[in-house]
């Protein structure tokens, strides 16, 4: 009986240890005051300059390279379907070309949560492209979470510019 109890407790501990604390189905951010999760002494991250038309020699001309997302969402909004379509046409016509889709979040929320949300955003763009016929081998989806903001500061205007997925042509 004692062995059975110890065995049961070991299984429960193993299962509890394997579970992830990052949950995307729950809203982890409730403080909308602009503080970065209350982290004191956090290092300052330099902003990334974004030029939606940069590198047009590598990709489709006249097609934006950024897809923006709503707060705490990884759903591609209908207004960005033309961006997805333009890159899908280009990639299907140029099967040797490769892209990296970089998922980003605003400063709110914890590091792990934002990395997971950024990955979900890059995967959502990847999925949209593959549904349009782009070969999955041409696409890499990565996340930077909140580590590379497009704009520094706080407030909805700033946060909206940081909730994005960027399409980068790698070759």
mmCIF file of the C-alpha atoms, coordinates in Angstrom:
data_MODEL
# 
_entry.id   MODEL 
# 
loop_
_atom_site.group_PDB 
_atom_site.id 
_atom_site.type_symbol 
_atom_site.label_atom_id 
_atom_site.label_alt_id 
_atom_site.label_comp_id 
_atom_site.label_asym_id 
_atom_site.label_entity_id 
_atom_site.label_seq_id 
_atom_site.pdbx_PDB_ins_code 
_atom_site.Cartn_x 
_atom_site.Cartn_y 
_atom_site.Cartn_z 
_atom_site.occupancy 
_atom_site.B_iso_or_equiv 
_atom_site.pdbx_formal_charge 
_atom_site.auth_seq_id 
_atom_site.auth_comp_id 
_atom_site.auth_asym_id 
_atom_site.auth_atom_id 
_atom_site.pdbx_PDB_model_num 
ATOM 1   C CA . UNK A 1 1   ? 0.000  0.000  0.000   1.00 0.00 ? 1   UNK A CA 1 
ATOM 2   C CA . UNK A 1 2   ? 2.837  2.396  0.845   1.00 0.00 ? 2   UNK A CA 1 
ATOM 3   C CA . UNK A 1 3   ? 4.566  1.665  -2.480  1.00 0.00 ? 3   UNK A CA 1 
ATOM 4   C CA . UNK A 1 4   ? 1.351  2.405  -4.349  1.00 0.00 ? 4   UNK A CA 1 
ATOM 5   C CA . UNK A 1 5   ? 0.952  5.755  -2.551  1.00 0.00 ? 5   UNK A CA 1 
ATOM 6   C CA . UNK A 1 6   ? 4.566  6.741  -3.231  1.00 0.00 ? 6   UNK A CA 1 
ATOM 7   C CA . UNK A 1 7   ? 4.192  5.700  -6.872  1.00 0.00 ? 7   UNK A CA 1 
ATOM 8   C CA . UNK A 1 8   ? 1.004  7.754  -7.224  1.00 0.00 ? 8   UNK A CA 1 
ATOM 9   C CA . UNK A 1 9   ? 2.649  10.819 -5.678  1.00 0.00 ? 9   UNK A CA 1 
ATOM 10  C CA . UNK A 1 10  ? 5.651  10.448 -7.988  1.00 0.00 ? 10  UNK A CA 1 
ATOM 11  C CA . UNK A 1 11  ? 3.378  10.395 -11.046 1.00 0.00 ? 11  UNK A CA 1 
ATOM 12  C CA . UNK A 1 12  ? 1.479  13.484 -9.848  1.00 0.00 ? 12  UNK A CA 1 
ATOM 13  C CA . UNK A 1 13  ? 4.776  15.321 -9.226  1.00 0.00 ? 13  UNK A CA 1 
ATOM 14  C CA . UNK A 1 14  ? 6.063  14.332 -12.667 1.00 0.00 ? 14  UNK A CA 1 
ATOM 15  C CA . UNK A 1 15  ? 2.914  15.563 -14.400 1.00 0.00 ? 15  UNK A CA 1 
ATOM 16  C CA . UNK A 1 16  ? 2.931  18.819 -12.442 1.00 0.00 ? 16  UNK A CA 1 
ATOM 17  C CA . UNK A 1 17  ? 6.595  19.382 -13.284 1.00 0.00 ? 17  UNK A CA 1 
ATOM 18  C CA . UNK A 1 18  ? 5.978  18.923 -17.016 1.00 0.00 ? 18  UNK A CA 1 
ATOM 19  C CA . UNK A 1 19  ? 3.129  21.388 -17.299 1.00 0.00 ? 19  UNK A CA 1 
ATOM 20  C CA . UNK A 1 20  ? 3.785  24.815 -18.788 1.00 0.00 ? 20  UNK A CA 1 
ATOM 21  C CA . UNK A 1 21  ? 3.000  27.954 -16.861 1.00 0.00 ? 21  UNK A CA 1 
ATOM 22  C CA . UNK A 1 22  ? 2.459  29.883 -20.099 1.00 0.00 ? 22  UNK A CA 1 
ATOM 23  C CA . UNK A 1 23  ? -1.200 29.854 -21.021 1.00 0.00 ? 23  UNK A CA 1 
ATOM 24  C CA . UNK A 1 24  ? -2.363 31.623 -24.180 1.00 0.00 ? 24  UNK A CA 1 
ATOM 25  C CA . UNK A 1 25  ? -6.032 30.871 -23.601 1.00 0.00 ? 25  UNK A CA 1 
ATOM 26  C CA . UNK A 1 26  ? -6.093 33.012 -20.480 1.00 0.00 ? 26  UNK A CA 1 
ATOM 27  C CA . UNK A 1 27  ? -5.594 36.764 -20.434 1.00 0.00 ? 27  UNK A CA 1 
ATOM 28  C CA . UNK A 1 28  ? -2.452 37.182 -18.315 1.00 0.00 ? 28  UNK A CA 1 
ATOM 29  C CA . UNK A 1 29  ? -2.192 40.945 -18.637 1.00 0.00 ? 29  UNK A CA 1 
ATOM 30  C CA . UNK A 1 30  ? -4.684 42.949 -16.668 1.00 0.00 ? 30  UNK A CA 1 
ATOM 31  C CA . UNK A 1 31  ? -2.608 46.042 -15.930 1.00 0.00 ? 31  UNK A CA 1 
ATOM 32  C CA . UNK A 1 32  ? -3.051 48.405 -18.854 1.00 0.00 ? 32  UNK A CA 1 
ATOM 33  C CA . UNK A 1 33  ? -1.275 51.273 -17.143 1.00 0.00 ? 33  UNK A CA 1 
ATOM 34  C CA . UNK A 1 34  ? 1.837  50.955 -19.281 1.00 0.00 ? 34  UNK A CA 1 
ATOM 35  C CA . UNK A 1 35  ? 4.178  49.366 -16.787 1.00 0.00 ? 35  UNK A CA 1 
ATOM 36  C CA . UNK A 1 36  ? 6.240  46.503 -18.089 1.00 0.00 ? 36  UNK A CA 1 
ATOM 37  C CA . UNK A 1 37  ? 4.909  43.840 -15.761 1.00 0.00 ? 37  UNK A CA 1 
ATOM 38  C CA . UNK A 1 38  ? 6.304  45.582 -12.697 1.00 0.00 ? 38  UNK A CA 1 
ATOM 39  C CA . UNK A 1 39  ? 9.844  44.506 -13.455 1.00 0.00 ? 39  UNK A CA 1 
ATOM 40  C CA . UNK A 1 40  ? 12.248 46.815 -11.729 1.00 0.00 ? 40  UNK A CA 1 
ATOM 41  C CA . UNK A 1 41  ? 15.805 47.103 -12.916 1.00 0.00 ? 41  UNK A CA 1 
ATOM 42  C CA . UNK A 1 42  ? 14.952 45.577 -16.305 1.00 0.00 ? 42  UNK A CA 1 
ATOM 43  C CA . UNK A 1 43  ? 17.426 46.406 -19.034 1.00 0.00 ? 43  UNK A CA 1 
ATOM 44  C CA . UNK A 1 44  ? 16.437 48.967 -21.624 1.00 0.00 ? 44  UNK A CA 1 
ATOM 45  C CA . UNK A 1 45  ? 15.996 47.559 -25.108 1.00 0.00 ? 45  UNK A CA 1 
ATOM 46  C CA . UNK A 1 46  ? 16.934 49.710 -28.069 1.00 0.00 ? 46  UNK A CA 1 
ATOM 47  C CA . UNK A 1 47  ? 14.107 50.252 -30.571 1.00 0.00 ? 47  UNK A CA 1 
ATOM 48  C CA . UNK A 1 48  ? 14.201 48.633 -33.976 1.00 0.00 ? 48  UNK A CA 1 
ATOM 49  C CA . UNK A 1 49  ? 13.800 50.894 -36.997 1.00 0.00 ? 49  UNK A CA 1 
ATOM 50  C CA . UNK A 1 50  ? 11.123 49.512 -39.283 1.00 0.00 ? 50  UNK A CA 1 
ATOM 51  C CA . UNK A 1 51  ? 10.936 50.460 -42.944 1.00 0.00 ? 51  UNK A CA 1 
ATOM 52  C CA . UNK A 1 52  ? 8.071  48.478 -44.532 1.00 0.00 ? 52  UNK A CA 1 
ATOM 53  C CA . UNK A 1 53  ? 9.586  48.941 -48.005 1.00 0.00 ? 53  UNK A CA 1 
ATOM 54  C CA . UNK A 1 54  ? 13.218 48.155 -47.074 1.00 0.00 ? 54  UNK A CA 1 
ATOM 55  C CA . UNK A 1 55  ? 14.937 45.503 -49.149 1.00 0.00 ? 55  UNK A CA 1 
ATOM 56  C CA . UNK A 1 56  ? 12.463 45.574 -52.023 1.00 0.00 ? 56  UNK A CA 1 
ATOM 57  C CA . UNK A 1 57  ? 15.122 44.066 -54.286 1.00 0.00 ? 57  UNK A CA 1 
ATOM 58  C CA . UNK A 1 58  ? 14.731 40.878 -52.265 1.00 0.00 ? 58  UNK A CA 1 
ATOM 59  C CA . UNK A 1 59  ? 10.960 40.652 -52.171 1.00 0.00 ? 59  UNK A CA 1 
ATOM 60  C CA . UNK A 1 60  ? 7.827  41.921 -53.887 1.00 0.00 ? 60  UNK A CA 1 
ATOM 61  C CA . UNK A 1 61  ? 7.877  45.623 -54.739 1.00 0.00 ? 61  UNK A CA 1 
ATOM 62  C CA . UNK A 1 62  ? 5.167  47.757 -53.184 1.00 0.00 ? 62  UNK A CA 1 
ATOM 63  C CA . UNK A 1 63  ? 4.004  45.128 -50.676 1.00 0.00 ? 63  UNK A CA 1 
ATOM 64  C CA . UNK A 1 64  ? 4.203  45.944 -46.956 1.00 0.00 ? 64  UNK A CA 1 
ATOM 65  C CA . UNK A 1 65  ? 6.209  43.565 -44.787 1.00 0.00 ? 65  UNK A CA 1 
ATOM 66  C CA . UNK A 1 66  ? 4.428  44.050 -41.471 1.00 0.00 ? 66  UNK A CA 1 
ATOM 67  C CA . UNK A 1 67  ? 1.195  42.493 -40.207 1.00 0.00 ? 67  UNK A CA 1 
ATOM 68  C CA . UNK A 1 68  ? -0.238 44.147 -37.083 1.00 0.00 ? 68  UNK A CA 1 
ATOM 69  C CA . UNK A 1 69  ? -2.294 42.379 -34.423 1.00 0.00 ? 69  UNK A CA 1 
ATOM 70  C CA . UNK A 1 70  ? -4.869 43.326 -31.818 1.00 0.00 ? 70  UNK A CA 1 
ATOM 71  C CA . UNK A 1 71  ? -4.066 43.225 -28.109 1.00 0.00 ? 71  UNK A CA 1 
ATOM 72  C CA . UNK A 1 72  ? -3.483 39.684 -26.809 1.00 0.00 ? 72  UNK A CA 1 
ATOM 73  C CA . UNK A 1 73  ? -4.358 38.210 -30.233 1.00 0.00 ? 73  UNK A CA 1 
ATOM 74  C CA . UNK A 1 74  ? -2.656 36.196 -32.933 1.00 0.00 ? 74  UNK A CA 1 
ATOM 75  C CA . UNK A 1 75  ? -5.490 36.366 -35.460 1.00 0.00 ? 75  UNK A CA 1 
ATOM 76  C CA . UNK A 1 76  ? -4.492 37.863 -38.819 1.00 0.00 ? 76  UNK A CA 1 
ATOM 77  C CA . UNK A 1 77  ? -6.930 40.713 -39.464 1.00 0.00 ? 77  UNK A CA 1 
ATOM 78  C CA . UNK A 1 78  ? -8.708 40.916 -42.858 1.00 0.00 ? 78  UNK A CA 1 
ATOM 79  C CA . UNK A 1 79  ? -7.041 44.235 -43.734 1.00 0.00 ? 79  UNK A CA 1 
ATOM 80  C CA . UNK A 1 80  ? -3.689 42.425 -43.946 1.00 0.00 ? 80  UNK A CA 1 
ATOM 81  C CA . UNK A 1 81  ? -4.876 39.775 -46.395 1.00 0.00 ? 81  UNK A CA 1 
ATOM 82  C CA . UNK A 1 82  ? -3.457 41.769 -49.336 1.00 0.00 ? 82  UNK A CA 1 
ATOM 83  C CA . UNK A 1 83  ? -0.019 41.749 -47.644 1.00 0.00 ? 83  UNK A CA 1 
ATOM 84  C CA . UNK A 1 84  ? -0.222 37.966 -47.223 1.00 0.00 ? 84  UNK A CA 1 
ATOM 85  C CA . UNK A 1 85  ? -1.455 37.549 -50.825 1.00 0.00 ? 85  UNK A CA 1 
ATOM 86  C CA . UNK A 1 86  ? 1.385  39.654 -52.253 1.00 0.00 ? 86  UNK A CA 1 
ATOM 87  C CA . UNK A 1 87  ? 4.077  37.681 -50.456 1.00 0.00 ? 87  UNK A CA 1 
ATOM 88  C CA . UNK A 1 88  ? 2.410  34.365 -51.292 1.00 0.00 ? 88  UNK A CA 1 
ATOM 89  C CA . UNK A 1 89  ? 2.375  35.203 -55.025 1.00 0.00 ? 89  UNK A CA 1 
ATOM 90  C CA . UNK A 1 90  ? 6.029  36.253 -54.895 1.00 0.00 ? 90  UNK A CA 1 
ATOM 91  C CA . UNK A 1 91  ? 7.170  33.171 -52.959 1.00 0.00 ? 91  UNK A CA 1 
ATOM 92  C CA . UNK A 1 92  ? 5.264  30.760 -55.194 1.00 0.00 ? 92  UNK A CA 1 
ATOM 93  C CA . UNK A 1 93  ? 6.821  32.385 -58.287 1.00 0.00 ? 93  UNK A CA 1 
ATOM 94  C CA . UNK A 1 94  ? 10.284 32.256 -56.659 1.00 0.00 ? 94  UNK A CA 1 
ATOM 95  C CA . UNK A 1 95  ? 10.549 28.869 -54.911 1.00 0.00 ? 95  UNK A CA 1 
ATOM 96  C CA . UNK A 1 96  ? 14.263 29.423 -54.188 1.00 0.00 ? 96  UNK A CA 1 
ATOM 97  C CA . UNK A 1 97  ? 13.434 32.433 -51.964 1.00 0.00 ? 97  UNK A CA 1 
ATOM 98  C CA . UNK A 1 98  ? 13.154 32.050 -48.191 1.00 0.00 ? 98  UNK A CA 1 
ATOM 99  C CA . UNK A 1 99  ? 11.607 34.238 -45.510 1.00 0.00 ? 99  UNK A CA 1 
ATOM 100 C CA . UNK A 1 100 ? 11.730 34.587 -41.773 1.00 0.00 ? 100 UNK A CA 1 
ATOM 101 C CA . UNK A 1 101 ? 8.565  35.746 -40.050 1.00 0.00 ? 101 UNK A CA 1 
ATOM 102 C CA . UNK A 1 102 ? 9.436  37.541 -36.801 1.00 0.00 ? 102 UNK A CA 1 
ATOM 103 C CA . UNK A 1 103 ? 6.680  37.721 -34.185 1.00 0.00 ? 103 UNK A CA 1 
ATOM 104 C CA . UNK A 1 104 ? 6.667  40.654 -31.735 1.00 0.00 ? 104 UNK A CA 1 
ATOM 105 C CA . UNK A 1 105 ? 4.529  41.850 -28.825 1.00 0.00 ? 105 UNK A CA 1 
ATOM 106 C CA . UNK A 1 106 ? 4.089  45.037 -26.849 1.00 0.00 ? 106 UNK A CA 1 
ATOM 107 C CA . UNK A 1 107 ? 5.775  45.530 -23.477 1.00 0.00 ? 107 UNK A CA 1 
ATOM 108 C CA . UNK A 1 108 ? 2.889  44.264 -21.351 1.00 0.00 ? 108 UNK A CA 1 
ATOM 109 C CA . UNK A 1 109 ? 2.986  40.731 -19.989 1.00 0.00 ? 109 UNK A CA 1 
ATOM 110 C CA . UNK A 1 110 ? 5.760  38.454 -18.869 1.00 0.00 ? 110 UNK A CA 1 
ATOM 111 C CA . UNK A 1 111 ? 8.731  37.372 -20.973 1.00 0.00 ? 111 UNK A CA 1 
ATOM 112 C CA . UNK A 1 112 ? 7.632  33.751 -21.460 1.00 0.00 ? 112 UNK A CA 1 
ATOM 113 C CA . UNK A 1 113 ? 4.058  34.717 -22.305 1.00 0.00 ? 113 UNK A CA 1 
ATOM 114 C CA . UNK A 1 114 ? 5.218  37.305 -24.857 1.00 0.00 ? 114 UNK A CA 1 
ATOM 115 C CA . UNK A 1 115 ? 7.649  34.879 -26.492 1.00 0.00 ? 115 UNK A CA 1 
ATOM 116 C CA . UNK A 1 116 ? 4.805  32.365 -26.847 1.00 0.00 ? 116 UNK A CA 1 
ATOM 117 C CA . UNK A 1 117 ? 2.416  35.030 -28.201 1.00 0.00 ? 117 UNK A CA 1 
ATOM 118 C CA . UNK A 1 118 ? 5.044  36.301 -30.664 1.00 0.00 ? 118 UNK A CA 1 
ATOM 119 C CA . UNK A 1 119 ? 5.535  32.719 -31.878 1.00 0.00 ? 119 UNK A CA 1 
ATOM 120 C CA . UNK A 1 120 ? 1.773  32.288 -32.308 1.00 0.00 ? 120 UNK A CA 1 
ATOM 121 C CA . UNK A 1 121 ? 1.706  35.487 -34.382 1.00 0.00 ? 121 UNK A CA 1 
ATOM 122 C CA . UNK A 1 122 ? 4.545  34.379 -36.658 1.00 0.00 ? 122 UNK A CA 1 
ATOM 123 C CA . UNK A 1 123 ? 2.940  30.935 -37.003 1.00 0.00 ? 123 UNK A CA 1 
ATOM 124 C CA . UNK A 1 124 ? -0.409 32.545 -37.921 1.00 0.00 ? 124 UNK A CA 1 
ATOM 125 C CA . UNK A 1 125 ? 1.241  34.425 -40.809 1.00 0.00 ? 125 UNK A CA 1 
ATOM 126 C CA . UNK A 1 126 ? 3.094  31.247 -41.817 1.00 0.00 ? 126 UNK A CA 1 
ATOM 127 C CA . UNK A 1 127 ? -0.166 29.291 -41.832 1.00 0.00 ? 127 UNK A CA 1 
ATOM 128 C CA . UNK A 1 128 ? -1.876 31.971 -43.951 1.00 0.00 ? 128 UNK A CA 1 
ATOM 129 C CA . UNK A 1 129 ? 0.955  31.790 -46.498 1.00 0.00 ? 129 UNK A CA 1 
ATOM 130 C CA . UNK A 1 130 ? 0.939  27.987 -46.681 1.00 0.00 ? 130 UNK A CA 1 
ATOM 131 C CA . UNK A 1 131 ? -2.841 27.970 -47.144 1.00 0.00 ? 131 UNK A CA 1 
ATOM 132 C CA . UNK A 1 132 ? -2.210 30.093 -50.244 1.00 0.00 ? 132 UNK A CA 1 
ATOM 133 C CA . UNK A 1 133 ? 0.209  27.493 -51.598 1.00 0.00 ? 133 UNK A CA 1 
ATOM 134 C CA . UNK A 1 134 ? 3.616  28.639 -50.332 1.00 0.00 ? 134 UNK A CA 1 
ATOM 135 C CA . UNK A 1 135 ? 5.939  25.725 -49.574 1.00 0.00 ? 135 UNK A CA 1 
ATOM 136 C CA . UNK A 1 136 ? 6.451  25.385 -45.817 1.00 0.00 ? 136 UNK A CA 1 
ATOM 137 C CA . UNK A 1 137 ? 10.192 24.866 -46.422 1.00 0.00 ? 137 UNK A CA 1 
ATOM 138 C CA . UNK A 1 138 ? 10.447 28.493 -47.597 1.00 0.00 ? 138 UNK A CA 1 
ATOM 139 C CA . UNK A 1 139 ? 9.270  29.869 -44.245 1.00 0.00 ? 139 UNK A CA 1 
ATOM 140 C CA . UNK A 1 140 ? 10.826 30.113 -40.792 1.00 0.00 ? 140 UNK A CA 1 
ATOM 141 C CA . UNK A 1 141 ? 8.677  31.427 -37.940 1.00 0.00 ? 141 UNK A CA 1 
ATOM 142 C CA . UNK A 1 142 ? 10.464 32.956 -34.929 1.00 0.00 ? 142 UNK A CA 1 
ATOM 143 C CA . UNK A 1 143 ? 9.528  35.078 -31.928 1.00 0.00 ? 143 UNK A CA 1 
ATOM 144 C CA . UNK A 1 144 ? 11.243 38.009 -30.291 1.00 0.00 ? 144 UNK A CA 1 
ATOM 145 C CA . UNK A 1 145 ? 8.414  38.675 -27.829 1.00 0.00 ? 145 UNK A CA 1 
ATOM 146 C CA . UNK A 1 146 ? 8.789  42.155 -26.378 1.00 0.00 ? 146 UNK A CA 1 
ATOM 147 C CA . UNK A 1 147 ? 12.575 42.250 -26.824 1.00 0.00 ? 147 UNK A CA 1 
ATOM 148 C CA . UNK A 1 148 ? 12.684 44.288 -30.067 1.00 0.00 ? 148 UNK A CA 1 
ATOM 149 C CA . UNK A 1 149 ? 10.086 47.070 -29.908 1.00 0.00 ? 149 UNK A CA 1 
ATOM 150 C CA . UNK A 1 150 ? 9.467  49.104 -33.039 1.00 0.00 ? 150 UNK A CA 1 
ATOM 151 C CA . UNK A 1 151 ? 8.622  52.122 -30.882 1.00 0.00 ? 151 UNK A CA 1 
ATOM 152 C CA . UNK A 1 152 ? 9.533  52.825 -27.271 1.00 0.00 ? 152 UNK A CA 1 
ATOM 153 C CA . UNK A 1 153 ? 7.163  54.296 -24.742 1.00 0.00 ? 153 UNK A CA 1 
ATOM 154 C CA . UNK A 1 154 ? 3.764  53.436 -23.377 1.00 0.00 ? 154 UNK A CA 1 
ATOM 155 C CA . UNK A 1 155 ? 0.206  53.920 -24.467 1.00 0.00 ? 155 UNK A CA 1 
ATOM 156 C CA . UNK A 1 156 ? -2.066 52.323 -27.025 1.00 0.00 ? 156 UNK A CA 1 
ATOM 157 C CA . UNK A 1 157 ? -0.501 54.068 -30.066 1.00 0.00 ? 157 UNK A CA 1 
ATOM 158 C CA . UNK A 1 158 ? 2.949  52.750 -29.144 1.00 0.00 ? 158 UNK A CA 1 
ATOM 159 C CA . UNK A 1 159 ? 1.721  49.281 -28.171 1.00 0.00 ? 159 UNK A CA 1 
ATOM 160 C CA . UNK A 1 160 ? -0.247 48.910 -31.415 1.00 0.00 ? 160 UNK A CA 1 
ATOM 161 C CA . UNK A 1 161 ? 2.941  49.449 -33.450 1.00 0.00 ? 161 UNK A CA 1 
ATOM 162 C CA . UNK A 1 162 ? 4.802  46.816 -31.438 1.00 0.00 ? 162 UNK A CA 1 
ATOM 163 C CA . UNK A 1 163 ? 2.168  44.063 -31.834 1.00 0.00 ? 163 UNK A CA 1 
ATOM 164 C CA . UNK A 1 164 ? 3.374  42.797 -35.194 1.00 0.00 ? 164 UNK A CA 1 
ATOM 165 C CA . UNK A 1 165 ? 4.860  40.102 -37.385 1.00 0.00 ? 165 UNK A CA 1 
ATOM 166 C CA . UNK A 1 166 ? 7.607  41.205 -39.784 1.00 0.00 ? 166 UNK A CA 1 
ATOM 167 C CA . UNK A 1 167 ? 8.398  39.370 -43.020 1.00 0.00 ? 167 UNK A CA 1 
ATOM 168 C CA . UNK A 1 168 ? 12.128 39.308 -43.782 1.00 0.00 ? 168 UNK A CA 1 
ATOM 169 C CA . UNK A 1 169 ? 13.586 37.821 -46.935 1.00 0.00 ? 169 UNK A CA 1 
ATOM 170 C CA . UNK A 1 170 ? 16.679 35.803 -46.024 1.00 0.00 ? 170 UNK A CA 1 
ATOM 171 C CA . UNK A 1 171 ? 17.692 34.656 -49.525 1.00 0.00 ? 171 UNK A CA 1 
# 
